[in-house]
């Protein structure tokens, strides 16, 4: 006789969205949210996300700012990773694509942000903003043990 089917609880994708004024304070909010989701401060994933959020937020403030408009930070936990999305309202300036980022010279004061994103993110891309105008920089950091976030405790 076959075993009865046990229904599985639905998988919930957790999302955090925050509209920010044009100041780079999103990294602190992101770390607080990750901790609330069970991703501990000081973990590899938490550290990578903090740097990526800080760099993308700084880029949005520096290069994507349109006076009177905010940028948006969105974090989500899709299957197996943490997704970071930073959207700004400037449509006419686009950063280089993944793989096209060139390291800056050692004495340059700027130009390291996307180098860090490329080094720390498992995947990243630049896409049109869902609510035009503008663009979204989307990065993902793989999260080993992500299934434990739905139950038993922090990821491995």
Beta strands, then each sheet from edge to edge (+ up, - down):
strand 1: 15-20
strand 2: 71-76
strand 3: 81-88
strand 4: 123-128
strand 5: 135-142
sheet 1: 1+ 2- 3+ 5- 4+
end
